[in-house]
Amino acid sequence: MFKTAPTEKGEQTRDAIFKSAMRLFRERGFDATTMRDVGADADVALGAAYYYFPSKEAIIQEYYGVVQAEHSRRVGEALATRKMDLRGRLRFALESKLDIVARDRRLLGVIFRYSGEPQHVLSCLGPATAETRRESMEVFSRAVGDERLPKDLEQLLPVALWALQMGLLILFLYDESPGQKRTRRVLEGTLDLTIRLLRLAKFPVLKPIRGKVLTLLRDNDLFPEFEIARAELREM
């Protein structure tokens, strides 16, 4: 079969379906919304809805990409237009992600629901979301910028920051304080600790420990995605 390039009308239809789905997911919840509901809300036939998105999970995968693209855009713009120290850059990278998903806390439950099922397409730790993880780690690498760090620490830090981000998102999901201020206070406190630990971690005496952590991650295939992304960037 020959695949044709997407037409402007086709892109508009796809966008309408996506926007309708996201609105219904936010209002009714992911589980309570059906693809039939999505098609009706977007004013398209059910078959058309399935043509563009074969499942609700496919819509959430699209959402992953949209969120990550917006996060990359905001961080890139801030780094290009604002003068910030390392703490300020990391703070912006972490806080802007919370800002982007602030109205989607109900959907965060769907995202983390499948974290224990690596082969599920929505697992935030599975192969289907590997590209999103690489892009997210690269955002943190850009936030670290040209900070003078030992090479091994430079490699480890974006991965650690990505893990911190995921932990904050889980807390954000459960945080019922006004404006999720509790999560944001934890973010600030964690950043203070991170900056202090970085100062200590730079000392040469800790190089063997940093090396062991890096080796442990690599030897157990827990660190390949970000390294692949960095290698690709170096080749560009």
Beta strands, then each sheet from edge to edge (+ up, - down):
end
